[in-house]
Amino acid sequence: MDKTPTPRIVLDLHEKLLSRFTALFSKGVVVEARTGCTLREFVCEQLRVPEEYLEQRIQTIFLNGKAVDDYATAIVTDGASLALSAAMPGLVGAVFRRGGFYAGLRNTVTHQSDGSAACAMAGSVTVKLFNLTVKEIGPLMLKNGVRVGGKDLQGLLVQFADDFQSGCRQALLDDQPISLDKLTGRLATFDQVDLRISESSD
Protein backbone atom coordinates (compact mmCIF):
# COMPACT_ATOMS: atom_id res chain seq x y z
CA MET A 1 0.00 0.00 0.00
CA ASP A 2 1.34 3.43 -0.97
CA LYS A 3 2.11 5.79 1.84
CA THR A 4 0.07 9.00 1.81
CA PRO A 5 2.39 11.89 0.89
CA THR A 6 3.05 14.45 3.60
CA PRO A 7 1.32 17.74 2.72
CA ARG A 8 3.71 20.47 1.55
CA ILE A 9 3.17 24.01 2.82
CA VAL A 10 4.99 27.11 1.62
CA LEU A 11 4.43 30.43 3.37
CA ASP A 12 5.68 33.69 1.89
CA LEU A 13 6.20 35.73 5.04
CA HIS A 14 7.63 39.06 6.09
CA GLU A 15 11.00 38.43 7.73
CA LYS A 16 9.79 39.82 11.07
CA LEU A 17 7.50 36.80 11.45
CA LEU A 18 10.35 34.30 11.57
CA SER A 19 10.70 34.97 15.29
CA ARG A 20 7.21 33.51 15.82
CA PHE A 21 8.49 29.98 15.18
CA THR A 22 10.48 29.71 18.41
CA ALA A 23 8.04 27.23 19.99
CA LEU A 24 8.37 24.83 17.05
CA PHE A 25 12.14 24.71 17.36
CA SER A 26 12.14 24.21 21.12
CA LYS A 27 9.80 21.23 20.64
CA GLY A 28 11.78 19.95 17.69
CA VAL A 29 11.47 19.93 13.91
CA VAL A 30 12.26 16.98 11.66
CA VAL A 31 14.83 17.26 8.89
CA GLU A 32 15.05 14.73 6.08
CA ALA A 33 18.75 13.92 5.88
CA ARG A 34 21.56 11.65 4.80
CA THR A 35 22.33 9.91 8.08
CA GLY A 36 25.33 7.86 9.10
CA CYS A 37 27.55 10.95 8.86
CA THR A 38 29.50 12.78 11.53
CA LEU A 39 27.81 15.51 13.52
CA ARG A 40 30.08 18.09 11.90
CA GLU A 41 29.07 16.91 8.42
CA PHE A 42 25.39 16.95 9.32
CA VAL A 43 25.41 20.47 10.81
CA CYS A 44 27.73 22.11 8.28
CA GLU A 45 26.87 20.30 5.05
CA GLN A 46 23.21 19.41 5.50
CA LEU A 47 21.91 22.14 7.80
CA ARG A 48 24.28 24.52 5.96
CA VAL A 49 25.57 26.08 9.14
CA PRO A 50 29.01 27.69 8.61
CA GLU A 51 31.81 25.74 10.29
CA GLU A 52 33.00 28.91 12.03
CA TYR A 53 29.55 29.28 13.61
CA LEU A 54 29.60 25.66 14.77
CA GLU A 55 33.00 26.06 16.39
CA GLN A 56 32.56 29.50 17.95
CA ARG A 57 28.87 30.13 18.50
CA ILE A 58 27.36 26.75 19.34
CA GLN A 59 28.62 25.95 22.81
CA THR A 60 26.48 22.92 23.66
CA ILE A 61 25.20 20.03 21.54
CA PHE A 62 23.17 17.09 22.77
CA LEU A 63 22.93 14.02 20.54
CA ASN A 64 20.26 11.60 21.75
CA GLY A 65 20.36 13.26 25.17
CA LYS A 66 24.14 13.07 25.56
CA ALA A 67 26.44 16.11 25.50
CA VAL A 68 28.90 15.99 22.58
CA ASP A 69 32.54 17.10 22.85
CA ASP A 70 33.92 15.78 19.56
CA TYR A 71 31.93 16.76 16.46
CA ALA A 72 34.20 14.72 14.20
CA THR A 73 33.51 11.33 15.81
CA ALA A 74 29.86 11.57 16.94
CA ILE A 75 27.68 9.85 14.33
CA VAL A 76 24.18 11.08 13.46
CA THR A 77 21.97 8.06 12.78
CA ASP A 78 18.46 7.74 11.41
CA GLY A 79 15.90 8.84 14.01
CA ALA A 80 18.47 10.73 16.07
CA SER A 81 17.57 13.74 18.23
CA LEU A 82 19.92 16.72 18.10
CA ALA A 83 19.76 19.83 20.31
CA LEU A 84 21.86 22.92 19.58
CA SER A 85 22.45 25.76 22.01
CA ALA A 86 24.59 28.83 22.32
CA ALA A 87 26.18 29.49 25.71
CA MET A 88 23.87 28.66 28.61
CA PRO A 89 24.13 30.66 31.84
CA GLY A 90 25.46 29.58 35.20
CA LEU A 91 26.93 26.29 36.33
CA VAL A 92 24.71 24.26 34.00
CA GLY A 93 26.16 26.12 31.04
CA ALA A 94 29.70 25.65 32.33
CA VAL A 95 29.24 21.91 32.85
CA PHE A 96 27.71 21.18 29.46
CA ARG A 97 29.88 23.55 27.41
CA ARG A 98 31.92 21.61 24.86
CA GLY A 99 35.45 21.05 26.11
CA GLY A 100 34.82 23.23 29.14
CA PHE A 101 36.67 23.09 32.46
CA TYR A 102 33.80 21.20 34.13
CA ALA A 103 33.26 18.67 31.32
CA GLY A 104 34.64 15.93 33.57
CA LEU A 105 31.66 16.32 35.88
CA ARG A 106 29.32 14.87 33.27
CA ASN A 107 30.96 11.59 32.28
CA THR A 108 27.70 9.66 32.58
CA VAL A 109 25.86 12.07 30.25
CA THR A 110 28.57 12.57 27.64
CA HIS A 111 28.19 11.05 24.19
CA GLN A 112 30.74 8.32 23.50
CA SER A 113 31.48 6.97 20.05
CA ASP A 114 31.10 3.18 19.96
CA GLY A 115 33.72 2.90 17.25
CA SER A 116 31.40 1.20 14.78
CA ALA A 117 31.50 2.11 11.11
CA ALA A 118 28.93 4.62 9.94
CA CYS A 119 26.29 3.39 7.49
CA ALA A 120 25.12 6.14 5.17
CA MET A 121 21.40 6.05 4.48
CA ALA A 122 18.44 8.31 3.88
CA GLY A 123 16.66 9.09 7.12
CA SER A 124 15.39 11.81 9.39
CA VAL A 125 16.72 13.74 12.37
CA THR A 126 14.81 15.75 14.97
CA VAL A 127 16.54 19.07 15.57
CA LYS A 128 15.89 21.34 18.55
CA LEU A 129 17.20 24.89 18.86
CA PHE A 130 17.58 26.92 22.04
CA ASN A 131 18.30 30.55 22.92
CA LEU A 132 20.24 32.49 20.25
CA THR A 133 20.40 29.56 17.82
CA VAL A 134 16.64 29.93 17.19
CA LYS A 135 17.15 33.41 15.79
CA GLU A 136 20.42 32.66 14.03
CA ILE A 137 19.87 29.15 12.62
CA GLY A 138 16.07 28.87 12.65
CA PRO A 139 15.44 31.09 9.60
CA LEU A 140 17.95 29.11 7.55
CA MET A 141 16.26 25.83 8.45
CA LEU A 142 12.81 27.22 7.66
CA LYS A 143 13.99 28.31 4.21
CA ASN A 144 15.48 24.86 3.55
CA GLY A 145 12.34 23.14 4.81
CA VAL A 146 11.41 21.22 7.96
CA ARG A 147 8.71 18.75 9.01
CA VAL A 148 6.44 19.79 11.87
CA GLY A 149 3.22 18.61 13.48
CA GLY A 150 0.08 19.87 11.77
CA LYS A 151 -1.55 20.83 15.06
CA ASP A 152 1.66 22.51 16.23
CA LEU A 153 1.71 24.76 13.18
CA GLN A 154 -2.00 25.38 13.51
CA GLY A 155 -1.54 26.51 17.12
CA LEU A 156 1.17 28.92 16.03
CA LEU A 157 -0.99 30.44 13.28
CA VAL A 158 -3.90 30.84 15.72
CA GLN A 159 -1.77 32.32 18.50
CA PHE A 160 -0.31 34.99 16.21
CA ALA A 161 -3.27 35.24 13.83
CA ASP A 162 -3.17 39.02 13.41
CA ASP A 163 0.56 39.02 12.68
CA PHE A 164 0.30 36.27 10.10
CA GLN A 165 -2.73 37.82 8.43
CA SER A 166 -0.83 41.05 7.91
CA GLY A 167 2.58 39.54 7.19
CA CYS A 168 1.77 36.53 4.99
CA ARG A 169 1.84 37.41 1.30
CA GLN A 170 0.89 33.95 0.05
CA ALA A 171 0.22 30.44 1.32
CA LEU A 172 0.54 27.29 -0.80
CA LEU A 173 -0.69 23.80 0.02
CA ASP A 174 0.78 21.17 -2.30
CA ASP A 175 1.69 23.96 -4.76
CA GLN A 176 -1.87 25.33 -4.81
CA PRO A 177 -2.74 28.78 -3.40
CA ILE A 178 -4.89 28.68 -0.28
CA SER A 179 -6.16 31.34 2.09
CA LEU A 180 -4.48 31.47 5.47
CA ASP A 181 -7.81 30.95 7.24
CA LYS A 182 -8.60 27.83 5.22
CA LEU A 183 -5.09 26.48 5.70
CA THR A 184 -5.27 27.02 9.46
CA GLY A 185 -8.53 25.11 9.60
CA ARG A 186 -7.15 22.15 7.65
CA LEU A 187 -3.92 21.77 9.60
CA ALA A 188 -5.61 19.83 12.41
CA THR A 189 -6.32 17.02 9.94
CA PHE A 190 -2.63 16.53 9.14
CA ASP A 191 -0.38 14.53 11.43
CA GLN A 192 2.71 16.20 9.97
CA VAL A 193 3.44 18.73 7.26
CA ASP A 194 6.53 19.73 5.31
CA LEU A 195 6.95 23.46 5.91
CA ARG A 196 9.11 25.88 3.96
CA ILE A 197 9.27 29.64 4.42
CA SER A 198 9.85 32.06 1.59
CA GLU A 199 11.06 35.26 3.25
CA SER A 200 10.33 38.79 2.06
CA SER A 201 11.48 42.07 3.60
CA ASP A 202 8.90 44.46 2.18
Sequence and secondary structure as in RCSB ss.txt:
>XXXX:A:sequence
MDKTPTPRIVLDLHEKLLSRFTALFSKGVVVEARTGCTLREFVCEQLRVPEEYLEQRIQTIFLNGKAVDDYATAI
VTDGASLALSAAMPGLVGAVFRRGGFYAGLRNTVTHQSDGSAACAMAGSVTVKLFNLTVKEIGPLMLKNGVRVGG
KDLQGLLVQFADDFQSGCRQALLDDQPISLDKLTGRLATFDQVDLRISESSD
>XXXX:A:secstr
       EEEEEEEGGGGGGGHHHHHH EEEEEEESEEHHHIIIIIS   HHHHHHT  EEEETTEE S TTT E
E TT EEEEES   HHHHHHHSTT TTGGGGGGGB          EEEEEEEEEETHHHHHHHHHHHHH EEEEH
HHHHHHHHHTHHHHHHHEEEEEETTEE  HHHHHHHGGG SEEEEEEEEE  
